[in-house]
Amino acid sequence: MSEATPSGDDAAQQGCDADERQADTPSQRPIQAPVAKSPPDSSRQNEKERPTAVVRYGLMRQIGEFRYNIDKPLPRGTKVVVRTERGVELGEIAARVGERTQLGDITHSRLDEFIEANGPDFPFRRNGKILRIANHQDLIDFRHLQDSAREEASYCGEQIRELKLPMNIISVEHLLGGERIVFCFSAKTRVDFRELVRRLAAQYRTRIEMHQVGARDEARLVADYERCGRRCCCQQFLKDLKPVSMRMAKTQKATLDPMKISGRCGRLMCCLRYEDEGYEELKKKLPKRKTWVRTSDYTGKVEDTQILTQLVRLLLPSGSIVTVANEDIVEYDAPSPGPSEAPQGELKVSEKATARTESAQIGAAKVSNSRQFGEKVMQKILTFVEKNIPGRLIDAQIMTERF
């Protein structure tokens, strides 16, 4: 066995001990210069000094910050070969980490803020390494592996039918290094697939990994475009699929028709969660319904509120209805007043409320036009898919029926 070599601090300490043993008296001892202590965060600073880059990789488009030792520049979009916890894979540079010298670079502090803002469950990895820039042969091998993945999915489907297992193959991912093949499947219950794994391992002579996915992850793997005309958020940039509730749709006063607020996965659309925090903050500023409030001109009971425009509709004691801006309210939870002399059923709207209502109507018209444009784009995409990609015909038919 080879002996361990002492570190620099241990060697220095051993040298100091030897000098003390050689010195008989304190006057003969050498004068030692004070040792400068490194700051506690020096290891973190040294780690940040190493060049790193944010890389997307895998069929699930996972993301991580990987170190590299490459002299050539790595601009955004460069194909690279990376080593992850799964093995050797093909990835793509999303951003370089360090000083912002060109478009797409990100600083260490900004990256840390981004990760912290996404919460502790955000799947961001830092235990990988960029091996090299992908060459022409790497790209050819990757395309061949994609073609073989389709054959592997077909063979796996045959074995599932023979074994009569209650599961469906969604997609197959063959790593660039050939270390493993990942089979993604969906099932309503737990499945004993040990015999299936034995057959697949005997057929392909490599490590087999079975990964069960839910409805939202299934959409991330096979979905394409949504009704807005853009790629599905879960496939394009979302990494942590947090739950979306019907309360969010009710707060935003969206339609409650399941077909209109459901995504490709059949669940509520993830975009309902994007503005939920803003809606909640604006909702807290509004008075509660059935409470009395007072402005400089009126005292009435809150009948309805509009979150985005911050308008409040009041029912006056005389039965008249008036719409006022939220900032015009000077007292919340005001005492109930007596009957007023105002005429019955008169509708009054302040100038500020009128201006906000018109602005909201214009915004709604723009949103409607944008949605119609997105639906036209979707129809063109579906037509192209049906004509040129027979393998996605079923998926295209499902999208056509939904839209």
Phi, psi and omega in degrees: 000140179278140181282150180283136179278129182295149179287176183296318180293321178294319180296319178296320179294319178298321178296321179294320178296321179294321179295322180293324179292325180286332181278124182276326183235161179298330181289336181273349182288137179291148178280122183264133177287143179296139181273126180286128180272137179281149179297153184296336182261021182293326179296321178294322179292320178295323179295323181285336179289336178290139181293133178224166179210150176273126188236137169260139182205163176082165180293330178276003180055050176292164186223147180195164177257114185244143177276161179207161178226066184237131181285331182285150177292151180240081179291165180298135180094357180290132175281130182225158174260123184238155173249119180246186178292343179270333183144202180274126183224167175263129181231180181224134180290122176266326179191147171271142183257128181148210177290139183281094179260342179209170182297132179102348177284156180220142180277162180297318181295320179292324178293319178296321177296320179297316181293319180294323180292333180276355175092168183290341181272002181292123185282079179245126187249147180229014184255029179245179181212139174275118183278313183194168171284134182297129178265183183297322181292324177298318180293323177294316179298322180295319178295322177296321179294324176295320177294318180291333179296326177293319177294322179295323177295321179295316180295319179296322177297322177296317180293325178296319179293322178294320180277352179056050179269137180279069182209158180231134178282128180264309181200165180229135179238121179252116183294152184297322181283350179078011182291328183202162173238127183256120177256117177264128183222161176240144179203148181281333181227178176291141185236135175272097185252026182296319179293324177297318179297321179299317180293319180293320178294322178291330181282318189252352175055045177207176182285133182250132178235124177258125185235113179276132182238156177268189184294321183287321176291328176297318176296324178298328183277321190243347184285163181237281188236151177259181183293342178284351180091001179249165179295152180302136182300321182296333180269332186274311186215340181289132178247323180252105184275091181279156183293149177239129185251162177293337177300324179296319179293321180291321180297320180277000179055039175279165177296144181264012176289118184302328181290335184265340180246010177258145180269194181295336181277353183087357177260173178299141184296140181295334183292346175295336182276341185299315185260005184297320181295318178295320178297319181295320179295317179291327181293327180294335181281342183272151176287158179283153180291153179068015174253157181266138177227163182228134172249185178291340183244333188226160168227117186210172180262135184289121178261322182201159179224155175240119191291309186291316182277350180056045177253148181233129177260124185249144173254114182282159180303332179282353182099354178285156180241134180224144178247126183231162175280149184297323182287349177279349180283127182257344180212126176261155181053047181284156177291152181290126181275177177276178181295149183254162178272003181293149180297150183288140172071012181284133180262121181236135179227127179290160181297320180296318179295322179297316180297318180292323179296316178297319179297320179294322179295320177296317179297320179296323178295321178295318178298319179297317178296320179297320180294319178297320177296318179298321179293324177294318177299319179298319179297321177295320179295317180296321178298317178296317181297316182296326183275324192248344182232084183299330182295340180253021184295318181296317179299320179293323179295322178296317180295321180296317180296325182287322184265000000 
